[in-house]
Amino acid sequence: MTDLDFKDKKVLVLGWAKSGKAATKRLLELGAHVTVANRDAIEEDAEVLDFKQAGVNFIDNDKGDALDADTDVLVKNPGIAYTHPIIEKAMSLGLPVLTEVAVALSTFEGRLIIVTGSNGKTTTTTLLGHMLQHDDKQGRVVIAGNIGTPVCQVVSDMTAKDTLVLELSSFQLVGIPKIAADIAVITNVFANHLDFHQNRDNYLAAKERVALGQKAGQTLILNGNGPDTPAIAKLSDGSVLTFSPEDQKAYAHEDEDGNIVLNGDVLMPFDDVKLVGRPNLENVLAATAAATVAGCAPEAMKAVLTTFAGVKHRLEFLFKEDGVIYYNDSKATDIEATQAALSAFKQPTILLAGGLDRGDDLNRLVPDLKNVIQVIAFGETTDKVVAMAKEAGVPVQTVKNCEEAAPIAVNMAKPGQVVLLSPAAASWDQYPNFEIRGDKYVAALKKALGKKD
């Protein structure tokens, strides 16, 4: 897949966690000599002891001098910033600075499908992967990447006949020197992760990497409503297709009768899709466009679309209790994601929002609160959420965190209403990640409702 060869190379792995472990294991399989640098001393659990017996050296030095003069390659955890001293030194020496995905793809020879974007990429990847897996003619289909499974963990036994469906983040894409996806999908591009990328241009450039390496015979699928779409389309040497709910000329669109149309053929009414809301219509169009290009049978697409209820923490339907519908959208870590979630409901909605203050103007959400009857604010952005609600003329109450918000929402909600956690902010002011925030919210809801797991 790439020109990378790790045999007999001295590789420094920076960071541990899932990606570091998977990369180290794969590098050993490829014949590399591996040293792992981690800020904290790594516990000598059974897995670490096995790695040590296999010849891996572990050091707790995370400074630039951890990089030996004879180091050939640096493999970094995707979330570690490029201002890290080891990374800065490696770059100054002209060494390749890679992410775990680059190691995995160095030997992969099968069909590669990549999904990236600011919002919707996990849902789109899951839909697409499940559709292909439901089609017996597709052969072996493996889903991995940012969706939760390191790519290095799955590629060792994959062959040229297999299909790899990857969700890739901007963090992962920056560390892949060459990508040639047979099918690449960019769901949308907003101004995300600017603390990491410094500016929107750098963030956009990371996403554009899936287009840059494409050749004739490969396909790039873009959001027809995206302002960056015309510029991105020029970067690919493959075929460029678009999806759009409104544009009747798009390869994948919704017709005037509410049907999903793919390359001129009606697949099914969107009303028959289990996922709710207009934002999920875009995800469905992106996934079915890619599935159609991949030769997926329409029956397999329909089977998934009529049964798939959503990815955890992403506008996830939880349950309906006493006529009230509860949703968990903890993954809504930016304003655009919460706008998308709110657009999914016409019912009176109680919105739980707040989190890490990254300087966003939450008043941008005011026009989207037309169906919101109550806001419950928490976290660092409490004051901004309160100001937003008051500007919209919506009652607002403040609490410490989403666990406190959940029982208050339960007590307020009446039959026919929706309770929605969609924070419009990252979780790091109070929680290690959005998954834990969502889990805490769900647990608090269940406790308040007297529900058992």
Summary of the structure (lengths in Angstrom):
residues: 453
radius of gyration: 22.8
end to end distance: 44.5
largest distance: 67.4
contacts: 1608
relative contact order: 0.09
helix: 37%
strand: 20%
